[in-house]
Amino acid sequence: MFVVLGAAGKIGRATIGALRKGDVPVRAVVRNSSHAEEFRELGCEVDVADLRDTPSLTRATRGATAVQVICPTGARADDASAEMEATIRSVVDALDQVRPQSILAISGYGAQLAAGTGITLTFHHLESQLKTIPAALTVLRSAEHMQNWNRLVGRAIETGILPSLHHPVSKSFPTVSAGDVGLMRPISCFRAMAMRCA
């Protein structure tokens, strides 16, 4: 059983779609039950759990061979780092109880650095905490998700200025479609896990 946390997100949907095309058994974990039917129609088991609720997350991942983990950043959170830290604590506590054979973590580029990267430090923390679980860990450090810029479009249209934390603003930096992340390494990792477990 392959469990995908954050199933209703762009990465989760892409991963699940590809896995189901290959007839791989999937349990989609969603926070909002309104998404459940969509995944049932794809042939998935569905469980409703909040990533910050360890008991429900433990229940949702029980019996998993492999789990795809994503800890979304709260763009509107008062303290995005603190919110992600709470999510990481809950996910790690749940997976440490469940002990899947394999974990695939969606992280961010720069997460290998232990200082000076701002919000990316939370991905560094995610990776280091997941390493404490006795499971085969694969980390996918994706480039910046271009969809994250969508929330700034309205302001850019109103003011004529696109806010950016990149400096200098003329510097090129890598971006990727979140949906493509769900189709890249996660699929090959899950396929390899499926062969090892067969």
C-alpha positions as CSV (number, residue, x, y, z in Angstrom):
1,M,0.0,0.0,0.0
2,F,1.4,3.4,-1.0
3,V,0.1,6.3,1.1
4,V,0.2,9.8,-0.3
5,L,-0.1,12.6,2.2
6,G,-1.5,15.9,0.9
7,A,-3.3,14.0,-1.8
8,A,-5.4,16.9,-2.9
9,G,-2.4,19.1,-3.7
10,K,-0.8,19.4,-7.1
11,I,2.0,17.0,-6.3
12,G,-0.2,14.5,-4.6
13,R,-2.7,14.4,-7.4
14,A,0.0,13.9,-10.1
15,T,1.7,11.1,-8.1
16,I,-1.6,9.3,-7.4
17,G,-2.7,9.6,-11.1
18,A,0.5,8.0,-12.3
19,L,0.4,5.3,-9.6
20,R,-3.2,4.4,-10.4
21,K,-2.5,4.2,-14.1
22,G,0.0,1.4,-13.1
23,D,-2.7,-0.3,-10.9
24,V,-0.6,0.4,-7.8
25,P,-2.7,0.3,-4.6
26,V,-2.9,3.8,-3.1
27,R,-4.4,5.4,0.0
28,A,-5.0,9.1,-0.5
29,V,-4.8,11.1,2.7
30,V,-6.8,14.3,2.5
31,R,-7.5,17.0,5.1
32,N,-11.0,17.8,3.7
33,S,-13.5,15.0,3.2
34,S,-14.9,17.0,0.2
35,H,-12.0,15.6,-1.9
36,A,-12.7,11.9,-0.9
37,E,-15.0,11.0,-3.8
38,E,-12.5,12.2,-6.4
39,F,-9.9,9.7,-5.2
40,R,-12.4,6.9,-4.7
41,E,-13.3,7.2,-8.3
42,L,-9.6,6.7,-9.2
43,G,-9.7,3.4,-7.2
44,C,-7.9,4.7,-4.1
45,E,-8.6,4.0,-0.5
46,V,-9.2,7.4,1.2
47,D,-8.5,8.6,4.7
48,V,-9.2,12.0,6.2
49,A,-6.4,13.3,8.5
50,D,-4.9,16.6,9.4
51,L,-1.1,16.6,9.1
52,R,-0.9,18.2,12.5
53,D,-3.0,15.5,14.2
54,T,-0.7,12.6,15.1
55,P,-3.4,10.1,16.0
56,S,-5.4,10.5,12.8
57,L,-2.2,10.5,10.8
58,T,-1.0,7.3,12.4
59,R,-4.3,5.7,11.6
60,A,-4.2,7.0,8.0
61,T,-0.7,5.6,7.4
62,R,-1.0,2.3,9.2
63,G,-0.2,-0.7,7.0
64,A,1.7,1.5,4.5
65,T,4.6,0.0,2.5
66,A,5.7,3.4,1.4
67,V,4.6,7.0,2.3
68,Q,5.0,10.1,0.3
69,V,5.5,13.1,2.7
70,I,4.9,16.7,1.9
71,C,4.8,19.5,4.5
72,P,3.2,22.5,2.8
73,T,4.2,26.0,3.8
74,G,1.4,28.1,5.1
75,A,1.5,31.2,2.9
76,R,-1.1,32.9,5.1
77,A,0.2,31.7,8.5
78,D,1.3,34.2,11.1
79,D,4.4,32.1,11.6
80,A,4.9,29.7,8.7
81,S,8.1,28.2,10.3
82,A,6.3,27.3,13.5
83,E,3.3,25.9,11.6
84,M,5.7,23.7,9.5
85,E,7.6,22.6,12.6
86,A,4.3,21.4,14.2
87,T,3.4,19.5,11.0
88,I,6.9,17.9,10.8
89,R,6.6,16.8,14.5
90,S,3.2,15.2,13.9
91,V,4.3,13.5,10.6
92,V,7.5,12.1,12.1
93,D,5.8,10.9,15.3
94,A,3.1,9.1,13.2
95,L,5.6,7.5,10.8
96,D,7.8,6.4,13.7
97,Q,4.9,4.5,15.1
98,V,3.8,3.0,11.8
99,R,7.4,2.2,10.5
100,P,6.8,2.0,6.7
101,Q,9.5,0.3,4.7
102,S,10.1,3.4,2.6
103,I,9.5,7.1,2.8
104,L,9.7,9.6,0.0
105,A,10.0,13.2,1.2
106,I,9.2,16.2,-1.1
107,S,11.7,18.8,0.1
108,G,13.1,22.0,-1.4
109,Y,16.4,23.0,-3.0
110,G,18.8,24.4,-0.5
111,A,17.5,22.0,2.2
112,Q,21.0,20.5,2.6
113,L,22.2,23.7,4.2
114,A,21.8,24.0,8.0
115,A,21.8,27.9,8.1
116,G,21.1,31.0,6.2
117,T,18.2,29.8,3.9
118,G,15.1,31.3,5.7
119,I,12.0,29.2,5.3
120,T,14.0,26.5,3.6
121,L,15.5,25.6,7.0
122,T,12.2,23.9,7.8
123,F,12.8,21.5,4.9
124,H,16.3,20.8,6.3
125,H,14.6,20.0,9.6
126,L,12.1,17.8,7.9
127,E,14.9,15.8,6.3
128,S,16.9,15.4,9.5
129,Q,13.9,14.3,11.5
130,L,12.8,11.8,8.9
131,K,16.3,10.3,9.0
132,T,15.6,9.2,12.6
133,I,13.0,6.7,11.4
134,P,14.3,3.2,10.5
135,A,13.0,3.3,6.9
136,A,14.6,3.7,3.4
137,L,14.4,7.5,2.9
138,T,14.4,9.1,-0.5
139,V,14.5,12.9,-0.6
140,L,13.4,14.9,-3.6
141,R,14.6,18.5,-3.4
142,S,12.5,20.3,-6.0
143,A,13.2,23.7,-7.4
144,E,10.9,26.6,-6.5
145,H,7.3,25.8,-7.5
146,M,6.2,28.4,-10.1
147,Q,2.6,28.2,-8.9
148,N,3.7,29.9,-5.7
149,W,3.9,33.1,-7.7
150,N,0.2,33.0,-8.5
151,R,-0.7,34.7,-5.2
152,L,1.3,37.8,-6.2
153,V,-0.3,38.3,-9.6
154,G,-3.2,40.4,-8.4
155,R,-0.9,42.7,-6.5
156,A,1.4,43.0,-9.6
157,I,-1.6,43.9,-11.8
158,E,-2.7,46.5,-9.3
159,T,0.6,48.2,-8.6
160,G,2.7,47.3,-11.6
161,I,5.3,45.7,-9.3
162,L,5.9,42.0,-8.7
163,P,7.2,41.6,-5.2
164,S,10.2,39.2,-4.9
165,L,12.5,38.0,-2.1
166,H,15.1,37.2,-4.8
167,H,18.2,39.4,-4.9
168,P,19.2,40.7,-7.3
169,V,15.9,40.4,-9.1
170,S,17.7,40.1,-12.4
171,K,19.3,36.8,-11.3
172,S,17.9,33.6,-12.9
173,F,16.7,30.8,-10.6
174,P,15.2,27.4,-11.2
175,T,11.4,26.8,-11.1
176,V,9.3,23.7,-11.7
177,S,5.6,23.0,-12.0
178,A,4.4,21.3,-8.8
179,G,2.4,18.8,-10.9
180,D,5.7,17.8,-12.7
181,V,7.3,17.1,-9.3
182,G,4.6,14.5,-8.7
183,L,5.5,12.8,-12.0
184,M,9.3,12.8,-11.7
185,R,11.3,10.9,-9.1
186,P,8.3,9.9,-6.9
187,I,7.0,7.6,-9.5
188,S,10.3,5.9,-10.2
189,C,10.9,5.6,-6.4
190,F,7.5,4.0,-5.8
191,R,7.9,1.6,-8.7
192,A,11.3,0.6,-7.3
193,M,9.8,0.1,-3.9
194,A,7.0,-1.9,-5.4
195,M,9.5,-4.3,-7.0
196,R,11.5,-4.6,-3.8
197,C,8.3,-5.5,-1.9
198,A,6.9,-7.9,-4.4
